[in-house]
Amino acid sequence: MVRTIGLLTSLFLTGTMAGFFAMGTLIFQPLSLHLPTESQVLLRHLLIPRLHVVGPIFMAASFVSVFVSSLLYPPGLSRVLMIVDMGLFAAAMITTTRGNVPINLKVMALRPGDVSENWFELVRTWGRYDQLRLVLFLVAFIFALVALGVSRPI
């Protein structure tokens, strides 16, 4: 019972992270590029402080739930998948802290009327990091689904 609750929690949280990044990468990012540049900067000024509070909480909770789930599984494929999940989450957190966060800090330093010529390069680079995180979280979610399926007889 505890194992099932642990895995369902990690499945929910990894799915939430995958969905969150899918929404940002596939919907928010492309749509925001149609706004005037000053509006793009203002929008990011509104979103970044909120995401810097919520994002780390969800990432940490997801990582902890995957870690606990990997401990609850008996040795075998499900445990291996959950350990790989931890690696995927670690890679996503490193991508965030080394890639997206420094760009976010640069964006927050911009004033909407003083957007430099490298704005679109910043947005493109940020988008590449975001796409990488999306892939990492989607694969983590798939691995968690497979781990649940392997561990439970049909």
C-alpha positions in Angstrom: 0.0 0.0 0.0 2.8 2.5 0.9 4.7 1.6 -2.3 1.5 2.2 -4.4 0.9 5.6 -2.7 4.6 6.5 -3.2 4.6 5.6 -6.8 1.2 7.3 -7.5 2.5 10.4 -5.8 5.7 10.4 -8.0 3.6 9.6 -11.0 1.3 12.6 -10.3 4.2 15.0 -9.7 6.3 13.8 -12.7 3.1 14.1 -14.8 2.5 17.6 -13.4 6.0 18.7 -14.3 5.8 17.2 -17.8 2.5 19.0 -18.3 3.8 22.2 -16.9 6.8 22.2 -19.3 4.7 21.0 -22.2 2.3 24.0 -21.7 5.2 26.4 -21.5 7.2 25.0 -24.4 4.4 24.2 -26.8 1.9 26.9 -26.0 3.3 29.8 -24.0 6.6 30.2 -25.7 5.3 30.2 -29.3 2.3 32.4 -28.5 4.3 35.0 -26.6 6.6 35.5 -29.6 3.6 37.1 -31.4 3.5 39.9 -28.8 5.4 43.2 -29.3 8.9 42.9 -27.7 8.1 45.2 -24.8 5.0 43.1 -24.0 7.1 39.9 -24.1 9.5 41.5 -21.5 6.6 42.7 -19.3 5.0 39.2 -19.4 8.2 37.5 -18.4 8.6 40.1 -15.6 5.2 39.0 -14.3 5.8 35.3 -14.7 9.4 34.8 -13.6 9.1 35.8 -9.9 6.1 33.5 -9.5 7.8 30.6 -11.3 10.9 31.0 -9.2 8.7 30.3 -6.2 6.5 27.5 -7.5 9.0 25.7 -9.8 11.6 24.7 -7.2 8.9 23.5 -4.9 7.4 21.2 -7.5 10.8 20.1 -8.8 12.1 19.2 -5.3 8.8 17.4 -4.4 9.0 15.4 -7.6 12.6 14.5 -7.0 11.9 13.4 -3.4 8.9 11.4 -4.4 10.8 9.6 -7.1 13.7 9.0 -4.7 11.3 7.5 -2.1 9.6 5.4 -4.7 12.9 4.0 -5.8 13.6 2.9 -2.2 10.2 1.3 -1.8 10.6 -1.0 -4.9 12.2 -4.4 -4.5 15.3 -4.8 -6.7 14.3 -5.1 -10.4 13.3 -3.2 -13.4 10.9 -0.8 -11.6 13.6 0.3 -9.2 16.0 0.8 -12.1 13.5 2.9 -13.9 12.9 5.1 -10.8 16.7 5.5 -10.3 17.0 6.6 -13.9 14.1 9.0 -13.2 16.2 10.6 -10.4 19.0 11.1 -13.0 16.5 12.7 -15.4 15.2 15.0 -12.7 18.8 15.9 -11.7 19.6 16.7 -15.3 16.4 18.9 -15.5 17.3 20.7 -12.3 20.9 21.3 -13.6 19.5 22.6 -16.9 17.2 25.0 -15.0 19.9 26.3 -12.6 22.7 26.6 -15.2 20.6 27.5 -18.3 17.2 29.0 -17.7 17.8 30.8 -14.4 20.7 32.9 -15.6 18.7 34.0 -18.6 15.7 34.8 -16.4 18.0 37.0 -14.3 19.1 38.8 -17.5 15.5 39.3 -18.5 14.5 40.6 -15.1 17.3 43.2 -15.4 15.9 44.5 -18.7 13.5 47.4 -18.8 10.7 46.9 -21.3 11.6 50.0 -23.3 15.4 49.2 -23.3 15.4 45.8 -24.9 18.7 45.0 -26.5 19.3 43.6 -29.9 20.1 40.2 -28.4 16.6 39.8 -27.0 15.6 37.2 -29.6 18.8 35.3 -29.0 18.0 35.2 -25.3 14.5 33.9 -26.0 15.8 31.3 -28.4 18.5 30.1 -26.0 15.9 30.0 -23.1 13.6 28.0 -25.4 16.2 25.4 -26.2 16.8 24.8 -22.5 13.1 24.7 -22.0 12.7 22.1 -24.7 15.4 20.0 -23.1 13.6 20.1 -19.8 10.4 19.1 -21.5 12.0 16.0 -23.0 13.6 15.1 -19.6 10.3 15.4 -17.8 8.3 13.5 -20.4 10.8 10.6 -20.4 10.7 10.6 -16.6 6.9 10.5 -16.7 7.0 7.6 -19.2 9.5 5.7 -17.0 7.3 6.2 -14.0 4.4 4.8 -15.9 6.4 1.8 -17.1 7.7 1.3 -13.5 4.1 1.2 -12.2 3.0 -1.2 -15.0 6.0 -3.5 -14.5 5.4 -3.7 -10.7 1.7 -4.5 -10.8 0.3 -7.6 -12.4 -2.4 -7.0 -15.0 
